[in-house]
């Protein structure tokens, strides 16, 4: 049961980070106007995906640690 709680905590953390990152990208696109940020600057896509991966890893670890302490 504890393993399920840890896995679920990691998944919830990763999903939360994903929602936060993609919502921010969507809002930035709405503010910026027509055209994709990734079309204008291909390096921005690499930075976004690296930041997203880092956020998912950190949030997943934090979620699993928090779930394991209950």
N, CA, C and O atoms as a printed pandas DataFrame, in Angstrom:
     atom_number atom_name residue_name chain_id  residue_number  x_coord  y_coord  z_coord
0              1         N          UNK        A               1    0.812   -1.185    0.000
1              2        CA          UNK        A               1    0.000    0.000    0.000
2              3         C          UNK        A               1    0.866    1.264    0.000
3              4         O          UNK        A               1    0.533    2.266   -0.633
4              5         N          UNK        A               2    1.985    1.187    0.729
5              6        CA          UNK        A               2    2.862    2.355    0.790
6              7         C          UNK        A               2    3.500    2.620   -0.571
7              8         O          UNK        A               2    3.669    3.777   -0.956
8              9         N          UNK        A               3    3.855    1.571   -1.300
9             10        CA          UNK        A               3    4.439    1.741   -2.631
10            11         C          UNK        A               3    3.436    2.399   -3.567
11            12         O          UNK        A               3    3.810    3.264   -4.358
12            13         N          UNK        A               4    2.186    2.011   -3.492
13            14        CA          UNK        A               4    1.142    2.628   -4.312
14            15         C          UNK        A               4    0.999    4.111   -3.979
15            16         O          UNK        A               4    0.812    4.937   -4.873
16            17         N          UNK        A               5    1.086    4.444   -2.704
17            18        CA          UNK        A               5    0.989    5.841   -2.279
18            19         C          UNK        A               5    2.167    6.653   -2.828
19            20         O          UNK        A               5    1.984    7.789   -3.265
20            21         N          UNK        A               6    3.369    6.079   -2.808
21            22        CA          UNK        A               6    4.557    6.770   -3.316
22            23         C          UNK        A               6    4.458    6.971   -4.824
23            24         O          UNK        A               6    4.769    8.050   -5.329
24            25         N          UNK        A               7    4.030    5.948   -5.540
25            26        CA          UNK        A               7    3.886    6.050   -6.994
26            27         C          UNK        A               7    2.808    7.067   -7.345
27            28         O          UNK        A               7    2.991    7.871   -8.260
28            29         N          UNK        A               8    1.709    7.040   -6.643
29            30        CA          UNK        A               8    0.631    8.005   -6.887
30            31         C          UNK        A               8    1.080    9.432   -6.573
31            32         O          UNK        A               8    0.720   10.362   -7.294
32            33         N          UNK        A               9    1.855    9.613   -5.516
33            34        CA          UNK        A               9    2.383   10.928   -5.189
34            35         C          UNK        A               9    3.319   11.445   -6.271
35            36         O          UNK        A               9    3.279   12.623   -6.623
36            37         N          UNK        A              10    4.168   10.556   -6.801
37            38        CA          UNK        A              10    5.067   10.948   -7.885
38            39         C          UNK        A              10    4.283   11.310   -9.140
39            40         O          UNK        A              10    4.611   12.283   -9.819
40            41         N          UNK        A              11    3.256   10.538   -9.447
41            42        CA          UNK        A              11    2.449   10.823  -10.633
42            43         C          UNK        A              11    1.695   12.138  -10.492
43            44         O          UNK        A              11    1.617   12.912  -11.446
44            45         N          UNK        A              12    1.143   12.397   -9.321
45            46        CA          UNK        A              12    0.424   13.651   -9.106
46            47         C          UNK        A              12    1.361   14.852   -9.190
47            48         O          UNK        A              12    0.992   15.899   -9.722
48            49         N          UNK        A              13    2.567   14.696   -8.664
49            50        CA          UNK        A              13    3.548   15.773   -8.783
50            51         C          UNK        A              13    3.926   16.035  -10.227
51            52         O          UNK        A              13    4.022   17.189  -10.644
52            53         N          UNK        A              14    4.142   14.975  -10.996
53            54        CA          UNK        A              14    4.507   15.118  -12.407
54            55         C          UNK        A              14    3.359   15.730  -13.216
55            56         O          UNK        A              14    3.589   16.575  -14.082
56            57         N          UNK        A              15    2.154   15.313  -12.940
57            58        CA          UNK        A              15    0.995   15.874  -13.651
58            59         C          UNK        A              15    0.818   17.349  -13.294
59            60         O          UNK        A              15    0.510   18.166  -14.162
60            61         N          UNK        A              16    1.009   17.685  -12.039
61            62        CA          UNK        A              16    0.904   19.084  -11.623
62            63         C          UNK        A              16    1.936   19.964  -12.309
63            64         O          UNK        A              16    1.619   21.072  -12.740
64            65         N          UNK        A              17    3.169   19.478  -12.412
65            66        CA          UNK        A              17    4.216   20.240  -13.097
66            67         C          UNK        A              17    3.908   20.370  -14.583
67            68         O          UNK        A              17    4.169   21.415  -15.179
68            69         N          UNK        A              18    3.362   19.330  -15.183
69            70        CA          UNK        A              18    3.009   19.369  -16.594
70            71         C          UNK        A              18    1.907   20.380  -16.851
71            72         O          UNK        A              18    1.985   21.167  -17.795
72            73         N          UNK        A              19    0.891   20.358  -16.020
73            74        CA          UNK        A              19   -0.208   21.314  -16.179
74            75         C          UNK        A              19    0.298   22.743  -16.014
75            76         O          UNK        A              19   -0.098   23.633  -16.767
76            77         N          UNK        A              20    1.161   22.966  -15.045
77            78        CA          UNK        A              20    1.712   24.301  -14.817
78            79         C          UNK        A              20    2.548   24.774  -16.006
79            80         O          UNK        A              20    2.395   25.909  -16.457
80            81         N          UNK        A              21    3.425   23.918  -16.511
81            82        CA          UNK        A              21    4.304   24.306  -17.623
82            83         C          UNK        A              21    3.515   24.570  -18.901
83            84         O          UNK        A              21    3.737   25.583  -19.564
84            85         N          UNK        A              22    2.604   23.680  -19.250
85            86        CA          UNK        A              22    1.870   23.844  -20.501
86            87         C          UNK        A              22    0.833   24.964  -20.404
87            88         O          UNK        A              22    0.527   25.605  -21.410
88            89         N          UNK        A              23    0.293   25.207  -19.218
89            90        CA          UNK        A              23   -0.623   26.340  -19.055
90            91         C          UNK        A              23    0.125   27.656  -19.224
91            92         O          UNK        A              23   -0.372   28.589  -19.855
92            93         N          UNK        A              24    1.319   27.719  -18.656
93            94        CA          UNK        A              24    2.143   28.916  -18.840
94            95         C          UNK        A              24    2.494   29.148  -20.291
95            96         O          UNK        A              24    2.467   30.284  -20.763
96            97         N          UNK        A              25    2.825   28.084  -21.009
97            98        CA          UNK        A              25    3.142   28.212  -22.430
98            99         C          UNK        A              25    1.918   28.670  -23.215
99           100         O          UNK        A              25    2.035   29.496  -24.120
100          101         N          UNK        A              26    0.752   28.142  -22.878
101          102        CA          UNK        A              26   -0.484   28.537  -23.547
102          103         C          UNK        A              26   -0.797   30.007  -23.296
103          104         O          UNK        A              26   -1.132   30.741  -24.225
104          105         N          UNK        A              27   -0.687   30.436  -22.039
105          106        CA          UNK        A              27   -0.962   31.834  -21.710
106          107         C          UNK        A              27    0.043   32.770  -22.375
107          108         O          UNK        A              27   -0.326   33.851  -22.835
108          109         N          UNK        A              28    1.300   32.365  -22.428
109          110        CA          UNK        A              28    2.306   33.171  -23.102
110          111         C          UNK        A              28    1.969   33.305  -24.579
111          112         O          UNK        A              28    2.158   34.371  -25.165
112          113         N          UNK        A              29    1.474   32.235  -25.184
113          114        CA          UNK        A              29    1.074   32.277  -26.588
114          115         C          UNK        A              29   -0.123   33.179  -26.810
115          116         O          UNK        A              29   -0.214   33.838  -27.846
116          117         N          UNK        A              30   -1.045   33.222  -25.854
117          118        CA          UNK        A              30   -2.202   34.108  -25.991
118          119         C          UNK        A              30   -1.790   35.572  -25.875
119          120         O          UNK        A              30   -2.309   36.429  -26.591
120          121         N          UNK        A              31   -0.860   35.851  -24.976
121          122        CA          UNK        A              31   -0.400   37.227  -24.792
122          123         C          UNK        A              31    0.441   37.675  -25.986
123          124         O          UNK        A              31    0.342   38.817  -26.433
124          125         N          UNK        A              32    1.259   36.774  -26.489
125          126        CA          UNK        A              32    2.195   37.102  -27.558
126          127         C          UNK        A              32    1.506   37.351  -28.888
127          128         O          UNK        A              32    1.963   38.173  -29.682
128          129         N          UNK        A              33    0.422   36.655  -29.133
129          130        CA          UNK        A              33   -0.293   36.833  -30.387
130          131         C          UNK        A              33   -0.047   35.677  -31.350
131          132         O          UNK        A              33    0.395   34.604  -30.940
132          133         N          UNK        A              34   -0.337   35.900  -32.637
133          134        CA          UNK        A              34   -0.232   34.805  -33.603
134          135         C          UNK        A              34    1.213   34.347  -33.810
135          136         O          UNK        A              34    2.162   35.114  -33.650
136          137         N          UNK        A              35    1.342   33.088  -34.166
137          138        CA          UNK        A              35    2.670   32.511  -34.382
138          139         C          UNK        A              35    3.140   31.786  -33.137
139          140         O          UNK        A              35    2.827   32.175  -32.012
140          141         N          UNK        A              36    3.879   30.751  -33.355
141          142        CA          UNK        A              36    4.364   29.942  -32.249
142          143         C          UNK        A              36    5.703   30.464  -31.753
143          144         O          UNK        A              36    6.527   30.931  -32.539
144          145         N          UNK        A              37    5.910   30.385  -30.463
145          146        CA          UNK        A              37    7.196   30.738  -29.877
146          147         C          UNK        A              37    8.285   29.826  -30.422
147          148         O          UNK        A              37    9.421   30.255  -30.619
148          149         N          UNK        A              38    7.937   28.573  -30.662
149          150        CA          UNK        A              38    8.916   27.614  -31.143
150          151         C          UNK        A              38    9.299   27.874  -32.594
151          152         O          UNK        A              38   10.417   27.558  -33.002
152          153         N          UNK        A              39    8.390   28.446  -33.380
153          154        CA          UNK        A              39    8.722   28.812  -34.757
154          155         C          UNK        A              39    9.675   30.000  -34.793
155          156         O          UNK        A              39   10.594   30.046  -35.611
156          157         N          UNK        A              40    9.450   30.951  -33.908
157          158        CA          UNK        A              40   10.265   32.166  -33.884
158          159         C          UNK        A              40   11.669   31.897  -33.361
159          160         O          UNK        A              40   12.634   32.502  -33.827
160          161         N          UNK        A              41   11.786   30.993  -32.394
161          162        CA          UNK        A              41   13.075   30.729  -31.780
162          163         C          UNK        A              41   13.174   29.241  -31.440
163          164         O          UNK        A              41   12.656   28.814  -30.408
164          165         N          UNK        A              42   13.831   28.445  -32.288
165          166        CA          UNK        A              42   13.931   27.005  -32.020
166          167         C          UNK        A              42   14.668   26.686  -30.718
167          168         O          UNK        A              42   14.414   25.649  -30.105
168          169         N          UNK        A              43   15.565   27.553  -30.297
169          170        CA          UNK        A              43   16.275   27.335  -29.045
170          171         C          UNK        A              43   15.318   27.422  -27.852
171          172         O          UNK        A              43   15.544   26.782  -26.825
172          173         N          UNK        A              44   14.257   28.208  -27.989
173          174        CA          UNK        A              44   13.265   28.328  -26.918
174          175         C          UNK        A              44   12.562   26.994  -26.680
175          176         O          UNK        A              44   12.209   26.669  -25.547
176          177         N          UNK        A              45   12.362   26.229  -27.734
177          178        CA          UNK        A              45   11.727   24.914  -27.573
178          179         C          UNK        A              45   12.615   23.994  -26.740
179          180         O          UNK        A              45   12.121   23.296  -25.855
180          181         N          UNK        A              46   13.902   23.986  -27.008
181          182        CA          UNK        A              46   14.820   23.152  -26.230
182          183         C          UNK        A              46   14.836   23.568  -24.769
183          184         O          UNK        A              46   14.830   22.720  -23.877
184          185         N          UNK        A              47   14.856   24.856  -24.525
185          186        CA          UNK        A              47   14.856   25.349  -23.146
186          187         C          UNK        A              47   13.555   24.999  -22.432
187          188         O          UNK        A              47   13.568   24.606  -21.266
188          189         N          UNK        A              48   12.432   25.143  -23.134
189          190        CA          UNK        A              48   11.146   24.831  -22.523
190          191         C          UNK        A              48   11.081   23.353  -22.148
191          192         O          UNK        A              48   10.669   23.019  -21.038
192          193         N          UNK        A              49   11.480   22.470  -23.052
193          194        CA          UNK        A              49   11.375   21.045  -22.762
194          195         C          UNK        A              49   12.347   20.608  -21.672
195          196         O          UNK        A              49   12.028   19.711  -20.892
196          197         N          UNK        A              50   13.523   21.222  -21.602
197          198        CA          UNK        A              50   14.443   20.915  -20.511
198          199         C          UNK        A              50   13.891   21.409  -19.175
199          200         O          UNK        A              50   13.987   20.712  -18.165
200          201         N          UNK        A              51   13.317   22.600  -19.172
201          202        CA          UNK        A              51   12.701   23.129  -17.957
202          203         C          UNK        A              51   11.521   22.265  -17.530
203          204         O          UNK        A              51   11.342   21.988  -16.344
204          205         N          UNK        A              52   10.726   21.845  -18.490
205          206        CA          UNK        A              52    9.567   20.992  -18.199
206          207         C          UNK        A              52   10.030   19.665  -17.596
207          208         O          UNK        A              52    9.466   19.204  -16.604
208          209         N          UNK        A              53   11.049   19.055  -18.189
209          210        CA          UNK        A              53   11.568   17.791  -17.668
210          211         C          UNK        A              53   12.104   17.972  -16.252
211          212         O          UNK        A              53   11.869   17.133  -15.383
212          213         N          UNK        A              54   12.820   19.063  -16.021
213          214        CA          UNK        A              54   13.330   19.329  -14.676
214          215         C          UNK        A              54   12.211   19.516  -13.668
215          216         O          UNK        A              54   12.275   18.997  -12.553
216          217         N          UNK        A              55   11.182   20.261  -14.064
217          218        CA          UNK        A              55   10.035   20.468  -13.167
218          219         C          UNK        A              55    9.322   19.155  -12.859
219          220         O          UNK        A              55    8.917   18.918  -11.722
220          221         N          UNK        A              56    9.171   18.309  -13.865
221          222        CA          UNK        A              56    8.504   17.016  -13.659
222          223         C          UNK        A              56    9.320   16.143  -12.716
223          224         O          UNK        A              56    8.761   15.494  -11.832
224          225         N          UNK        A              57   10.635   16.122  -12.899
225          226        CA          UNK        A              57   11.477   15.313  -12.019
226          227         C          UNK        A              57   11.417   15.812  -10.577
227          228         O          UNK        A              57   11.243   15.021   -9.650
228          229         N          UNK        A              58   11.559   17.109  -10.394
229          230        CA          UNK        A              58   11.546   17.671   -9.039
230          231         C          UNK        A              58   10.186   17.481   -8.379
231          232         O          UNK        A              58   10.111   17.086   -7.216
232          233         N          UNK        A              59    9.114   17.758   -9.110
233          234        CA          UNK        A              59    7.772   17.611   -8.546
234          235         C          UNK        A              59    7.444   16.144   -8.278
235          236         O          UNK        A              59    6.778   15.829   -7.292
236          237         N          UNK        A              60    7.904   15.250   -9.142
237          238        CA          UNK        A              60    7.673   13.821   -8.910
238          239         C          UNK        A              60    8.391   13.321   -7.675
239          240         O          UNK        A              60    7.828   12.561   -6.887
240          241         N          UNK        A              61    9.631   13.743   -7.505
241          242        CA          UNK        A              61   10.390   13.340   -6.315
242          243         C          UNK        A              61    9.755   13.937   -5.062
243          244         O          UNK        A              61    9.596   13.253   -4.051
244          245         N          UNK        A              62    9.394   15.218   -5.135
245          246        CA          UNK        A              62    8.773   15.862   -3.969
246          247         C          UNK        A              62    7.441   15.222   -3.620
247          248         O          UNK        A              62    7.128   15.032   -2.445
248          249         N          UNK        A              63    6.660   14.892   -4.632
249          250        CA          UNK        A              63    5.376   14.231   -4.375
250          251         C          UNK        A              63    5.528   12.864   -3.755
251          252         O          UNK        A              63    4.761   12.488   -2.868
252          253         N          UNK        A              64    6.518   12.114   -4.217
253          254        CA          UNK        A              64    6.718   10.770   -3.642
254          255         C          UNK        A              64    7.276   10.843   -2.226
255          256         O          UNK        A              64    6.906   10.038   -1.372
256          257         N          UNK        A              65    8.164   11.799   -1.971
257          258        CA          UNK        A              65    8.682   11.949   -0.612
258          259         C          UNK        A              65    7.581   12.380    0.348
259          260         O          UNK        A              65    7.484   11.869    1.464
260          261         N          UNK        A              66    6.761   13.313   -0.089
261          262        CA          UNK        A              66    5.659   13.776    0.764
262          263         C          UNK        A              66    4.666   12.635    1.040
263          264         O          UNK        A              66    4.176   12.479    2.159
264          265         N          UNK        A              67    4.382   11.848    0.003
265          266        CA          UNK        A              67    3.432   10.732    0.185
266          267         C          UNK        A              67    4.015    9.640    1.066
267          268         O          UNK        A              67    3.265    8.970    1.775
268          269         N          UNK        A              68    5.322    9.439    1.046
269          270        CA          UNK        A              68    5.918    8.375    1.838
270          271         C          UNK        A              68    6.008    8.737    3.316
271          272         O          UNK        A              68    6.166    7.851    4.156
272          273         N          UNK        A              69    5.912   10.013    3.645
273          274        CA          UNK        A              69    6.023   10.442    5.044
274          275         C          UNK        A              69    4.696   10.396    5.782
275          276         O          UNK        A              69    4.660   10.652    6.986
276          277         N          UNK        A              70    3.630   10.086    5.113
277          278        CA          UNK        A              70    2.326   10.008    5.796
278          279         C          UNK        A              70    2.112    8.670    6.409
279          280         O          UNK        A              70    1.071    8.431    7.021
